[in-house]
Amino acid sequence: MSILITGANRGIGRALFDGYRAAGRDVIGTSRSGAAPEGEWLPLEVTDPQEHRALAARMAGRPVELLVCNAGVKLDDGQSLNAGYPAAMWADSFAVNVAGVFLTVQALLPNLRAADNPKIAIISSQLGSSERASGGLLIYRASKAASLNLGRNLAAELKEDGIAVGIYHPGWVATDLGSKGAPLTPEASATGLIARFDELDMTTTGCFLTWEGKPHPY
C-alpha cells in the first residue's frame, strides 16, 4: 500500500517524501509538473478538477494507506487592510488551500477505501486557529481556518468508512512559505509529523495537533 503526498517537490512536503523513502516506504509525490530527481512522482495541479480525474485514473486499483494533503500557498505577505488583499488573491488561496484539499480527498477515496486502516493528514497551520487571531495574513489565516474546519467535517463524514483524518500544525519551518529565518528545519518538522501520522487512528480522528504531538486550540 502507498503513501501519497501532494506538493512534495519542496519544503515540508519534500522532507516528508524523503523521510518515507529513506525508510523504504512506498511513497508517491505530486508536483505541478510531476518531475523530481528521484522516486515516483505524478503531476497534480490541485486547483484543476481535470488533473484530479487524471490522478484518479493513474492510481486506479492502488490502495493508499496515507494521503498527506500538504500542497499550500501563502500569497498575502505584506498586504495592507486599507488597500491590499485583492479578490483574486482570496480566490487563488482558497482554491489551493481548501478546495485543493477536498478535490484530492474526493479523487482518491476509492484508493483509501481499498487500504487497511487508511488515513488522511491535512497540513494546516496554527494561524488558522480562532484562538490565535492576532491580525495580519488575513487570507492565509482564513484559508487555513477553512482547511481545519474541512478536516474536522471530513473526519465525521468518513468515520463510517474507517478513514481517520488528522489536521496538523507543522511548526514555523524554514521554507519559502514559512520564511528562511524560521527556527525549525523541514527535516525536523517532517520527523515529528511522520510520528503523528503513525499515531493517527479512529480514536483520534478529527484531531488538531502540532508536529510535536501537542493538542492545538481550534
Z-matrix of the N, CA and C atoms (Angstrom, degrees):
N
C 1 1.463
C 2 1.520 1 110.36
N 3 1.315 2 115.62 1 152.69
C 4 1.465 3 120.98 2 -168.32
C 5 1.519 4 112.43 3 -109.35
N 6 1.324 5 114.58 4 159.24
C 7 1.458 6 124.56 5 167.90
C 8 1.520 7 106.56 6 -111.50
N 9 1.325 8 117.60 7 132.38
C 10 1.461 9 121.22 8 178.17
C 11 1.526 10 108.88 9 -122.44
N 12 1.331 11 115.81 10 129.73
C 13 1.461 12 122.87 11 -177.31
C 14 1.519 13 108.95 12 -122.24
N 15 1.322 14 117.40 13 122.65
C 16 1.465 15 120.04 14 177.23
C 17 1.532 16 109.38 15 -85.32
N 18 1.327 17 115.20 16 150.85
C 19 1.461 18 120.21 17 -179.53
C 20 1.513 19 112.00 18 58.66
N 21 1.336 20 115.86 19 44.43
C 22 1.464 21 120.75 20 -171.31
C 23 1.516 22 113.56 21 -94.57
N 24 1.308 23 118.86 22 8.03
C 25 1.466 24 120.64 23 -174.94
C 26 1.523 25 113.73 24 -85.71
N 27 1.325 26 118.50 25 -8.45
C 28 1.462 27 120.05 26 179.51
C 29 1.527 28 109.93 27 -158.13
N 30 1.326 29 115.26 28 169.32
C 31 1.453 30 121.48 29 173.07
C 32 1.516 31 113.64 30 60.26
N 33 1.319 32 115.70 31 -141.37
C 34 1.464 33 121.85 32 -178.11
C 35 1.521 34 110.54 33 -61.56
N 36 1.325 35 117.02 34 -40.85
C 37 1.458 36 119.90 35 -179.76
C 38 1.511 37 112.30 36 -59.32
N 39 1.326 38 116.69 37 -41.66
C 40 1.460 39 119.70 38 179.23
C 41 1.524 40 111.12 39 -68.54
N 42 1.343 41 116.53 40 -38.60
C 43 1.458 42 119.36 41 177.82
C 44 1.527 43 111.24 42 -64.18
N 45 1.326 44 116.97 43 -38.00
C 46 1.472 45 120.24 44 175.53
C 47 1.526 46 110.57 45 -64.44
N 48 1.325 47 116.21 46 -46.55
C 49 1.464 48 120.90 47 179.15
C 50 1.529 49 110.54 48 -57.71
N 51 1.323 50 116.56 49 -48.90
C 52 1.463 51 120.64 50 -178.34
C 53 1.528 52 111.36 51 -64.45
N 54 1.332 53 116.34 52 -37.49
C 55 1.453 54 119.89 53 179.60
C 56 1.513 55 112.25 54 -64.46
N 57 1.322 56 116.71 55 -45.00
C 58 1.465 57 119.93 56 178.65
C 59 1.526 58 110.80 57 -67.64
N 60 1.320 59 116.47 58 -39.85
C 61 1.468 60 119.64 59 -179.16
C 62 1.529 61 110.77 60 -65.33
N 63 1.331 62 117.35 61 -40.14
C 64 1.458 63 120.83 62 178.68
C 65 1.526 64 111.46 63 -64.20
N 66 1.345 65 115.66 64 -28.46
C 67 1.462 66 120.37 65 179.11
C 68 1.528 67 112.47 66 -84.48
N 69 1.340 68 116.56 67 1.83
C 70 1.455 69 120.76 68 178.19
C 71 1.505 70 114.81 69 80.49
N 72 1.332 71 116.38 70 18.47
C 73 1.459 72 119.91 71 -179.70
C 74 1.528 73 110.66 72 -83.80
N 75 1.320 74 116.06 73 155.00
C 76 1.461 75 122.72 74 177.39
C 77 1.525 76 107.94 75 -82.96
N 78 1.321 77 116.68 76 94.72
C 79 1.460 78 121.06 77 -172.95
C 80 1.521 79 110.20 78 -119.30
N 81 1.325 80 114.57 79 139.15
C 82 1.468 81 123.49 80 178.51
C 83 1.519 82 107.63 81 -118.46
N 84 1.310 83 116.85 82 132.62
C 85 1.454 84 121.36 83 174.95
C 86 1.516 85 110.60 84 -109.47
N 87 1.324 86 115.96 85 147.58
C 88 1.460 87 119.27 86 171.84
C 89 1.524 88 109.56 87 -116.21
N 90 1.325 89 114.84 88 149.91
C 91 1.454 90 122.53 89 171.70
C 92 1.516 91 107.16 90 -147.78
N 93 1.313 92 116.88 91 169.07
C 94 1.458 93 118.76 92 -179.37
C 95 1.526 94 111.97 93 -59.25
N 96 1.323 95 116.37 94 -36.63
C 97 1.467 96 119.58 95 -178.12
C 98 1.525 97 112.55 96 -93.84
N 99 1.325 98 116.74 97 -20.33
C 100 1.454 99 120.33 98 -174.47
C 101 1.507 100 113.46 99 79.07
N 102 1.337 101 116.92 100 3.16
C 103 1.465 102 120.78 101 -176.72
C 104 1.516 103 110.79 102 -103.87
N 105 1.331 104 116.04 103 136.85
C 106 1.461 105 122.33 104 174.68
C 107 1.520 106 107.78 105 -160.72
N 108 1.338 107 117.59 106 162.28
C 109 1.470 108 119.36 107 -171.31
C 110 1.518 109 115.60 108 -61.64
N 111 1.331 110 118.38 109 -45.57
C 112 1.458 111 120.30 110 -172.44
C 113 1.524 112 109.87 111 -140.39
N 114 1.332 113 115.52 112 156.23
C 115 1.450 114 120.32 113 176.83
C 116 1.518 115 111.96 114 88.87
N 117 1.341 116 114.80 115 -171.10
C 118 1.466 117 120.76 116 -176.38
C 119 1.520 118 110.01 117 -98.47
N 120 1.335 119 116.70 118 127.10
C 121 1.459 120 122.69 119 -176.16
C 122 1.515 121 109.95 120 -132.90
N 123 1.318 122 115.42 121 142.65
C 124 1.458 123 121.93 122 176.44
C 125 1.527 124 108.95 123 -128.84
N 126 1.333 125 117.04 124 146.45
C 127 1.466 126 119.27 125 177.91
C 128 1.521 127 111.11 126 -76.51
N 129 1.323 128 116.02 127 138.88
C 130 1.461 129 120.64 128 174.26
C 131 1.519 130 109.89 129 -159.35
N 132 1.317 131 115.83 130 114.11
C 133 1.460 132 122.25 131 165.80
C 134 1.534 133 104.96 132 -94.75
N 135 1.336 134 116.81 133 108.99
C 136 1.464 135 120.01 134 -167.48
C 137 1.521 136 113.75 135 -67.31
N 138 1.319 137 117.73 136 -12.54
C 139 1.465 138 120.24 137 178.10
C 140 1.522 139 113.03 138 -88.72
N 141 1.321 140 118.17 139 -4.48
C 142 1.466 141 122.32 140 -171.38
C 143 1.527 142 110.89 141 -107.40
N 144 1.327 143 118.96 142 108.07
C 145 1.464 144 120.50 143 -179.68
C 146 1.528 145 113.37 144 -57.87
N 147 1.313 146 117.69 145 -32.95
C 148 1.464 147 120.27 146 179.05
C 149 1.530 148 110.81 147 -64.29
N 150 1.328 149 117.32 148 -38.60
C 151 1.459 150 119.83 149 178.37
C 152 1.528 151 111.25 150 -69.54
N 153 1.315 152 117.13 151 -31.92
C 154 1.463 153 119.75 152 174.44
C 155 1.526 154 110.65 153 -65.82
N 156 1.321 155 116.80 154 -39.59
C 157 1.468 156 119.33 155 177.11
C 158 1.532 157 110.53 156 -64.19
N 159 1.330 158 116.01 157 -39.08
C 160 1.464 159 119.46 158 178.09
C 161 1.524 160 111.27 159 -66.58
N 162 1.336 161 116.75 160 -38.93
C 163 1.465 162 120.26 161 176.99
C 164 1.519 163 110.35 162 -62.32
N 165 1.335 164 116.39 163 -44.59
C 166 1.470 165 120.17 164 179.12
C 167 1.518 166 110.84 165 -59.69
N 168 1.336 167 117.25 166 -39.90
C 169 1.463 168 120.50 167 179.34
C 170 1.529 169 110.93 168 -66.11
N 171 1.343 170 116.95 169 -41.90
C 172 1.467 171 119.97 170 179.27
C 173 1.535 172 111.78 171 -65.59
N 174 1.320 173 116.30 172 -31.96
C 175 1.459 174 121.09 173 -176.09
C 176 1.527 175 113.03 174 -93.80
N 177 1.308 176 117.80 175 3.21
C 178 1.467 177 121.20 176 -175.61
C 179 1.526 178 110.95 177 -54.32
N 180 1.331 179 115.77 178 129.96
C 181 1.456 180 121.71 179 177.34
C 182 1.515 181 115.30 180 80.17
N 183 1.327 182 118.23 181 3.74
C 184 1.467 183 121.63 182 -177.00
C 185 1.533 184 109.07 183 -109.29
N 186 1.317 185 118.94 184 109.14
C 187 1.469 186 120.17 185 -179.44
C 188 1.525 187 112.33 186 -61.52
N 189 1.320 188 116.05 187 139.14
C 190 1.463 189 122.30 188 176.16
C 191 1.525 190 107.51 189 -116.01
N 192 1.332 191 116.03 190 114.26
C 193 1.458 192 120.16 191 -178.42
C 194 1.525 193 111.72 192 -82.94
N 195 1.334 194 117.19 193 -26.75
C 196 1.458 195 121.51 194 179.69
C 197 1.517 196 109.61 195 -144.42
N 198 1.323 197 115.99 196 122.35
C 199 1.460 198 123.08 197 173.10
C 200 1.522 199 107.31 198 -108.64
N 201 1.325 200 116.24 199 119.88
C 202 1.465 201 121.44 200 178.41
C 203 1.526 202 108.25 201 -106.51
N 204 1.318 203 115.66 202 110.73
C 205 1.466 204 121.17 203 178.96
C 206 1.527 205 107.46 204 -89.51
N 207 1.315 206 114.65 205 91.39
C 208 1.460 207 122.09 206 -173.49
C 209 1.527 208 112.89 207 -106.24
N 210 1.315 209 118.88 208 -27.62
C 211 1.468 210 121.36 209 -175.19
C 212 1.526 211 110.20 210 -55.71
N 213 1.322 212 115.92 211 131.09
C 214 1.459 213 119.48 212 -178.98
C 215 1.517 214 110.96 213 -163.18
N 216 1.327 215 115.50 214 162.89
C 217 1.463 216 121.85 215 177.97
C 218 1.527 217 109.68 216 -134.54
N 219 1.329 218 115.27 217 152.93
C 220 1.465 219 122.90 218 170.31
C 221 1.522 220 106.07 219 -131.20
N 222 1.316 221 116.44 220 101.14
C 223 1.460 222 121.43 221 -169.85
C 224 1.524 223 113.51 222 -102.07
N 225 1.332 224 117.46 223 -9.70
C 226 1.468 225 119.03 224 -168.05
C 227 1.520 226 114.68 225 -106.34
N 228 1.326 227 117.42 226 24.62
C 229 1.467 228 119.24 227 171.73
C 230 1.528 229 109.86 228 -57.52
N 231 1.325 230 116.70 229 131.38
C 232 1.457 231 121.13 230 174.33
C 233 1.515 232 115.44 231 80.46
N 234 1.322 233 118.13 232 3.60
C 235 1.457 234 119.91 233 -179.94
C 236 1.534 235 110.95 234 -75.48
N 237 1.337 236 115.86 235 145.85
C 238 1.463 237 120.63 236 179.37
C 239 1.522 238 109.98 237 -107.72
N 240 1.321 239 115.45 238 147.99
C 241 1.461 240 120.20 239 -179.83
C 242 1.523 241 111.68 240 -64.71
N 243 1.315 242 117.23 241 -35.05
C 244 1.464 243 120.43 242 -175.17
C 245 1.521 244 113.16 243 -71.80
N 246 1.342 245 117.34 244 -38.64
C 247 1.464 246 118.36 245 -172.13
C 248 1.519 247 113.49 246 -133.42
N 249 1.329 248 118.45 247 0.63
C 250 1.458 249 120.64 248 -175.27
C 251 1.510 250 113.98 249 -105.24
N 252 1.321 251 115.39 250 -157.06
C 253 1.467 252 123.20 251 179.09
C 254 1.532 253 112.59 252 54.47
N 255 1.326 254 118.57 253 59.49
C 256 1.463 255 120.80 254 -178.69
C 257 1.528 256 111.98 255 -65.55
N 258 1.326 257 114.85 256 156.98
C 259 1.470 258 120.59 257 -175.39
C 260 1.525 259 112.11 258 -58.47
N 261 1.335 260 116.99 259 -39.40
C 262 1.469 261 120.05 260 -178.77
C 263 1.523 262 111.24 261 -63.43
N 264 1.330 263 116.95 262 -33.21
C 265 1.455 264 120.55 263 179.14
C 266 1.528 265 110.93 264 -67.78
N 267 1.319 266 116.74 265 -38.47
C 268 1.467 267 120.75 266 174.26
C 269 1.530 268 110.29 267 -60.56
N 270 1.321 269 115.55 268 -49.04
C 271 1.471 270 119.75 269 -176.42
C 272 1.526 271 111.04 270 -63.33
N 273 1.335 272 116.74 271 -44.13
C 274 1.468 273 120.36 272 -178.17
C 275 1.530 274 111.12 273 -65.42
N 276 1.318 275 116.89 274 -39.85
C 277 1.464 276 120.49 275 -178.44
C 278 1.516 277 111.54 276 -67.57
N 279 1.319 278 116.75 277 -45.48
C 280 1.468 279 119.59 278 -179.78
C 281 1.522 280 111.10 279 -69.44
N 282 1.326 281 117.13 280 -30.68
C 283 1.466 282 119.89 281 177.81
C 284 1.514 283 111.47 282 -61.66
N 285 1.337 284 117.45 283 -38.59
C 286 1.466 285 121.25 284 179.72
C 287 1.522 286 111.05 285 -83.91
N 288 1.325 287 116.85 286 -54.21
C 289 1.465 288 121.75 287 -167.50
C 290 1.524 289 114.23 288 -76.27
N 291 1.324 290 117.22 289 -20.93
C 292 1.470 291 120.08 290 -177.47
C 293 1.525 292 110.87 291 -120.39
N 294 1.344 293 116.55 292 -63.88
C 295 1.462 294 119.03 293 -179.78
C 296 1.520 295 111.20 294 -61.03
N 297 1.325 296 117.10 295 -36.44
C 298 1.459 297 120.22 296 179.57
C 299 1.514 298 112.49 297 -61.34
N 300 1.332 299 116.66 298 -37.81
C 301 1.467 300 120.58 299 176.42
C 302 1.522 301 109.77 300 -64.94
N 303 1.324 302 116.48 301 -49.58
C 304 1.464 303 120.27 302 -178.09
C 305 1.526 304 111.69 303 -59.98
N 306 1.322 305 116.84 304 -46.62
C 307 1.467 306 120.05 305 -177.07
C 308 1.521 307 111.61 306 -63.73
N 309 1.333 308 116.85 307 -35.85
C 310 1.467 309 120.02 308 178.51
C 311 1.523 310 110.64 309 -67.23
N 312 1.317 311 116.24 310 -46.00
C 313 1.466 312 120.19 311 177.78
C 314 1.525 313 110.23 312 -59.96
N 315 1.308 314 116.07 313 -46.79
C 316 1.468 315 120.54 314 -178.49
C 317 1.528 316 111.40 315 -60.43
N 318 1.332 317 116.54 316 -42.65
C 319 1.464 318 120.37 317 -177.71
C 320 1.522 319 112.10 318 -65.68
N 321 1.334 320 117.21 319 -32.61
C 322 1.453 321 120.67 320 -173.08
C 323 1.529 322 113.60 321 -104.96
N 324 1.328 323 117.35 322 11.41
C 325 1.465 324 119.77 323 177.85
C 326 1.529 325 112.65 324 -56.19
N 327 1.348 326 119.85 325 -43.26
C 328 1.468 327 117.95 326 178.39
C 329 1.525 328 112.80 327 -60.37
N 330 1.320 329 116.87 328 -35.48
C 331 1.467 330 120.96 329 -179.89
C 332 1.518 331 111.36 330 -70.90
N 333 1.330 332 116.51 331 -38.42
C 334 1.456 333 120.67 332 177.49
C 335 1.527 334 110.32 333 -67.62
N 336 1.319 335 116.54 334 -43.21
C 337 1.466 336 119.94 335 -179.63
C 338 1.525 337 112.55 336 -65.07
N 339 1.322 338 116.41 337 -21.62
C 340 1.470 339 120.36 338 -179.82
C 341 1.521 340 112.83 339 -85.53
N 342 1.344 341 117.37 340 -7.08
C 343 1.461 342 121.44 341 -176.09
C 344 1.525 343 110.77 342 -95.30
N 345 1.333 344 115.81 343 160.65
C 346 1.456 345 121.89 344 170.54
C 347 1.523 346 109.02 345 -84.89
N 348 1.330 347 116.37 346 130.28
C 349 1.469 348 121.68 347 178.34
C 350 1.529 349 112.63 348 50.64
N 351 1.338 350 117.78 349 55.56
C 352 1.466 351 120.37 350 -177.03
C 353 1.525 352 112.32 351 -70.63
N 354 1.350 353 114.47 352 152.03
C 355 1.459 354 120.89 353 -177.04
C 356 1.531 355 109.99 354 -139.58
N 357 1.330 356 114.80 355 150.12
C 358 1.466 357 122.28 356 171.46
C 359 1.520 358 107.42 357 -123.89
N 360 1.322 359 116.86 358 128.80
C 361 1.462 360 122.48 359 175.73
C 362 1.524 361 108.20 360 -115.59
N 363 1.315 362 116.06 361 125.02
C 364 1.463 363 121.75 362 -179.88
C 365 1.527 364 108.16 363 -110.86
N 366 1.333 365 116.34 364 121.38
C 367 1.460 366 120.94 365 177.89
C 368 1.526 367 107.92 366 -84.65
N 369 1.319 368 115.58 367 108.81
C 370 1.457 369 121.93 368 178.47
C 371 1.526 370 108.08 369 -107.93
N 372 1.316 371 118.49 370 -135.99
C 373 1.460 372 121.77 371 -179.62
C 374 1.517 373 109.37 372 -167.60
N 375 1.338 374 115.66 373 151.02
C 376 1.461 375 118.85 374 173.43
C 377 1.523 376 111.45 375 -62.26
N 378 1.332 377 116.92 376 -21.32
C 379 1.462 378 119.58 377 179.11
C 380 1.522 379 112.02 378 -69.72
N 381 1.331 380 117.67 379 -11.73
C 382 1.451 381 121.02 380 174.68
C 383 1.511 382 113.61 381 -87.60
N 384 1.333 383 117.67 382 -3.13
C 385 1.457 384 121.33 383 -179.25
C 386 1.524 385 110.63 384 -75.25
N 387 1.328 386 116.59 385 132.14
C 388 1.464 387 120.04 386 178.16
C 389 1.526 388 111.16 387 -70.10
N 390 1.335 389 117.12 388 -16.40
C 391 1.462 390 121.13 389 179.14
C 392 1.528 391 112.07 390 -91.72
N 393 1.334 392 117.05 391 -1.95
C 394 1.467 393 121.63 392 178.57
C 395 1.528 394 109.49 393 -120.35
N 396 1.332 395 115.65 394 42.53
C 397 1.466 396 120.74 395 -175.65
C 398 1.525 397 109.72 396 -91.04
N 399 1.327 398 116.03 397 99.51
C 400 1.465 399 120.39 398 -178.07
C 401 1.522 400 112.42 399 -117.89
N 402 1.343 401 117.16 400 9.27
C 403 1.451 402 120.68 401 178.71
C 404 1.517 403 112.79 402 87.40
N 405 1.327 404 114.94 403 169.12
C 406 1.455 405 121.32 404 -178.15
C 407 1.508 406 112.15 405 77.96
N 408 1.319 407 116.92 406 159.03
C 409 1.472 408 122.97 407 179.17
C 410 1.528 409 111.03 408 45.83
N 411 1.313 410 115.94 409 50.04
C 412 1.469 411 120.22 410 -171.50
C 413 1.522 412 112.54 411 -62.51
N 414 1.326 413 116.84 412 -38.26
C 415 1.464 414 119.56 413 -179.01
C 416 1.524 415 110.04 414 -70.07
N 417 1.314 416 116.47 415 -48.29
C 418 1.458 417 119.87 416 -179.32
C 419 1.524 418 110.62 417 -61.00
N 420 1.323 419 117.31 418 -45.59
C 421 1.462 420 120.70 419 178.96
C 422 1.529 421 111.08 420 -58.88
N 423 1.328 422 116.30 421 -46.16
C 424 1.462 423 119.87 422 -177.85
C 425 1.520 424 111.42 423 -65.25
N 426 1.335 425 117.00 424 -40.18
C 427 1.462 426 119.62 425 -179.38
C 428 1.529 427 111.37 426 -68.56
N 429 1.327 428 117.38 427 -36.49
C 430 1.467 429 119.73 428 178.37
C 431 1.527 430 111.17 429 -74.04
N 432 1.326 431 117.36 430 -31.21
C 433 1.465 432 119.59 431 172.39
C 434 1.530 433 109.95 432 -63.96
N 435 1.323 434 115.64 433 -39.52
C 436 1.467 435 119.89 434 178.70
C 437 1.522 436 111.42 435 -67.43
N 438 1.338 437 117.58 436 -38.53
C 439 1.468 438 119.01 437 178.18
C 440 1.523 439 111.26 438 -68.00
N 441 1.325 440 117.08 439 -34.34
C 442 1.462 441 121.10 440 174.08
C 443 1.526 442 110.64 441 -63.03
N 444 1.323 443 116.65 442 -47.08
C 445 1.466 444 120.77 443 178.41
C 446 1.523 445 110.98 444 -62.69
N 447 1.328 446 116.41 445 -41.72
C 448 1.465 447 120.63 446 177.77
C 449 1.524 448 110.19 447 -59.80
N 450 1.331 449 117.03 448 -46.33
C 451 1.455 450 119.95 449 179.94
C 452 1.510 451 112.80 450 -60.38
N 453 1.320 452 116.78 451 -42.19
C 454 1.466 453 120.66 452 178.87
C 455 1.523 454 111.19 453 -62.54
N 456 1.316 455 116.55 454 -41.00
C 457 1.463 456 120.06 455 -179.60
C 458 1.525 457 112.12 456 -74.02
N 459 1.330 458 117.12 457 -35.05
C 460 1.462 459 119.65 458 174.12
C 461 1.529 460 110.69 459 -62.58
N 462 1.334 461 116.72 460 -37.64
C 463 1.463 462 119.96 461 177.30
C 464 1.522 463 110.60 462 -58.02
N 465 1.336 464 116.84 463 -41.02
C 466 1.466 465 120.62 464 178.59
C 467 1.531 466 110.87 465 -70.02
N 468 1.328 467 116.78 466 -42.94
C 469 1.465 468 121.27 467 -178.01
C 470 1.530 469 111.86 468 -64.54
N 471 1.324 470 116.97 469 -36.74
C 472 1.462 471 121.17 470 -171.60
C 473 1.528 472 113.54 471 -97.44
N 474 1.324 473 116.60 472 5.09
C 475 1.464 474 119.57 473 -178.48
C 476 1.522 475 111.30 474 -60.85
N 477 1.327 476 117.03 475 -41.76
C 478 1.463 477 119.97 476 -179.33
C 479 1.526 478 111.99 477 -65.70
N 480 1.325 479 117.30 478 -24.94
C 481 1.467 480 121.45 479 177.46
C 482 1.527 481 112.05 480 -82.68
N 483 1.320 482 117.30 481 -8.29
C 484 1.454 483 119.98 482 -176.96
C 485 1.504 484 113.40 483 73.29
N 486 1.340 485 117.30 484 26.14
C 487 1.467 486 122.07 485 178.61
C 488 1.527 487 108.60 486 -102.17
N 489 1.320 488 116.71 487 114.90
C 490 1.460 489 121.50 488 179.81
C 491 1.520 490 110.13 489 -83.14
N 492 1.333 491 115.75 490 141.42
C 493 1.464 492 121.86 491 -179.31
C 494 1.523 493 108.85 492 -126.19
N 495 1.321 494 116.41 493 126.53
C 496 1.457 495 121.61 494 175.07
C 497 1.512 496 110.72 495 -122.58
N 498 1.333 497 116.34 496 147.18
C 499 1.457 498 122.28 497 178.30
C 500 1.529 499 106.85 498 -119.00
N 501 1.332 500 116.62 499 137.80
C 502 1.465 501 119.85 500 -168.18
C 503 1.526 502 112.49 501 -136.44
N 504 1.334 503 113.77 502 139.92
C 505 1.466 504 121.90 503 168.01
C 506 1.527 505 107.43 504 -95.99
N 507 1.335 506 118.94 505 117.67
C 508 1.463 507 120.98 506 -173.06
C 509 1.515 508 115.15 507 -80.95
N 510 1.335 509 117.20 508 -0.57
C 511 1.454 510 120.46 509 -173.57
C 512 1.529 511 110.85 510 92.36
N 513 1.315 512 115.44 511 173.41
C 514 1.463 513 120.97 512 175.85
C 515 1.523 514 106.65 513 -88.97
N 516 1.324 515 115.14 514 104.18
C 517 1.461 516 121.90 515 -165.79
C 518 1.526 517 110.25 516 -110.32
N 519 1.311 518 115.61 517 142.83
C 520 1.469 519 122.23 518 -179.77
C 521 1.525 520 110.26 519 -77.24
N 522 1.326 521 115.58 520 81.57
C 523 1.461 522 123.39 521 176.66
C 524 1.520 523 108.22 522 -132.54
N 525 1.318 524 116.87 523 177.45
C 526 1.464 525 120.17 524 176.10
C 527 1.521 526 110.64 525 -60.78
N 528 1.328 527 117.11 526 -35.05
C 529 1.460 528 120.56 527 -179.69
C 530 1.524 529 111.06 528 -78.70
N 531 1.327 530 117.18 529 -42.13
C 532 1.456 531 120.51 530 -175.01
C 533 1.512 532 114.39 531 -82.30
N 534 1.311 533 118.23 532 -19.87
C 535 1.469 534 129.25 533 -177.37
C 536 1.515 535 109.62 534 98.78
N 537 1.316 536 114.66 535 141.83
C 538 1.463 537 121.17 536 -175.15
C 539 1.529 538 112.63 537 -67.20
N 540 1.340 539 117.64 538 -19.31
C 541 1.453 540 120.22 539 -179.31
C 542 1.514 541 114.18 540 -89.22
N 543 1.318 542 118.39 541 5.02
C 544 1.462 543 121.46 542 -179.05
C 545 1.524 544 110.68 543 -65.87
N 546 1.336 545 117.33 544 151.79
C 547 1.467 546 120.40 545 -172.11
C 548 1.522 547 115.16 546 -81.01
N 549 1.331 548 118.94 547 -13.37
C 550 1.463 549 121.54 548 -172.24
C 551 1.529 550 109.79 549 -109.75
N 552 1.322 551 117.06 550 132.74
C 553 1.465 552 120.10 551 177.32
C 554 1.527 553 109.93 552 -79.07
N 555 1.333 554 117.94 553 154.54
C 556 1.461 555 119.77 554 174.78
C 557 1.525 556 112.27 555 -57.26
N 558 1.322 557 116.99 556 -36.38
C 559 1.471 558 120.43 557 -178.17
C 560 1.524 559 111.46 558 -66.50
N 561 1.341 560 116.87 559 -40.68
C 562 1.467 561 120.01 560 178.81
C 563 1.524 562 110.55 561 -66.59
N 564 1.326 563 116.28 562 -43.10
C 565 1.459 564 119.88 563 176.77
C 566 1.522 565 110.86 564 -60.41
N 567 1.323 566 116.66 565 -45.39
C 568 1.461 567 120.98 566 -178.16
C 569 1.518 568 111.88 567 -63.06
N 570 1.331 569 116.74 568 -39.28
C 571 1.467 570 120.28 569 178.27
C 572 1.526 571 110.74 570 -60.15
N 573 1.331 572 115.98 571 -45.48
C 574 1.457 573 119.81 572 177.36
C 575 1.510 574 112.72 573 -64.91
N 576 1.323 575 116.79 574 -43.25
C 577 1.465 576 120.37 575 -178.86
C 578 1.523 577 111.33 576 -64.55
N 579 1.315 578 118.05 577 -41.54
C 580 1.462 579 120.23 578 179.17
C 581 1.528 580 110.37 579 -59.77
N 582 1.335 581 116.73 580 -39.93
C 583 1.468 582 119.64 581 176.31
C 584 1.524 583 111.04 582 -63.55
N 585 1.322 584 117.28 583 -38.79
C 586 1.461 585 120.70 584 178.59
C 587 1.528 586 110.87 585 -66.07
N 588 1.325 587 116.58 586 -42.55
C 589 1.468 588 119.78 587 179.57
C 590 1.525 589 110.63 588 -63.05
N 591 1.337 590 116.55 589 -37.95
C 592 1.459 591 120.19 590 178.59
C 593 1.528 592 111.10 591 -62.98
N 594 1.326 593 116.78 592 -34.69
C 595 1.465 594 121.97 593 -178.29
C 596 1.526 595 113.24 594 -76.86
N 597 1.311 596 116.80 595 -23.30
C 598 1.462 597 120.82 596 -174.38
C 599 1.521 598 111.46 597 -62.11
N 600 1.340 599 116.17 598 131.67
C 601 1.456 600 120.86 599 173.12
C 602 1.524 601 108.52 600 -152.84
N 603 1.314 602 117.15 601 -171.79
C 604 1.460 603 120.26 602 -174.43
C 605 1.526 604 112.47 603 -69.37
N 606 1.321 605 117.51 604 -18.20
C 607 1.467 606 119.00 605 177.31
C 608 1.526 607 111.84 606 -77.59
N 609 1.328 608 117.07 607 -19.50
C 610 1.467 609 120.60 608 -178.77
C 611 1.519 610 112.42 609 -116.63
N 612 1.333 611 118.05 610 8.12
C 613 1.462 612 120.28 611 -178.27
C 614 1.528 613 110.85 612 -57.43
N 615 1.331 614 115.82 613 140.41
C 616 1.459 615 121.62 614 -176.31
C 617 1.517 616 113.85 615 89.81
N 618 1.343 617 117.28 616 1.45
C 619 1.467 618 120.98 617 -177.64
C 620 1.522 619 111.26 618 -67.92
N 621 1.338 620 115.58 619 152.72
C 622 1.461 621 122.94 620 170.02
C 623 1.519 622 106.23 621 -125.10
N 624 1.330 623 116.02 622 107.28
C 625 1.456 624 122.05 623 -172.85
C 626 1.524 625 111.28 624 -125.11
N 627 1.324 626 115.53 625 155.80
C 628 1.454 627 120.81 626 169.70
C 629 1.526 628 109.13 627 -80.06
N 630 1.315 629 116.12 628 166.70
C 631 1.463 630 121.32 629 178.17
C 632 1.527 631 111.66 630 -59.47
N 633 1.341 632 116.51 631 -23.21
C 634 1.464 633 120.87 632 179.15
C 635 1.532 634 112.61 633 -85.38
N 636 1.330 635 117.29 634 -8.11
C 637 1.450 636 120.68 635 179.23
C 638 1.520 637 114.54 636 96.92
N 639 1.323 638 116.94 637 10.94
C 640 1.471 639 120.18 638 178.36
C 641 1.524 640 110.56 639 -87.48
N 642 1.342 641 118.20 640 135.60
C 643 1.461 642 119.65 641 175.04
C 644 1.525 643 110.25 642 -59.24
N 645 1.332 644 116.01 643 134.44
C 646 1.457 645 120.60 644 -178.18
C 647 1.531 646 108.90 645 -105.75
N 648 1.330 647 118.56 646 137.32
C 649 1.459 648 119.93 647 176.52
C 650 1.519 649 111.34 648 -62.62
N 651 1.329 650 115.47 649 139.62
C 652 1.465 651 120.33 650 179.26
C 653 1.530 652 110.46 651 -76.04
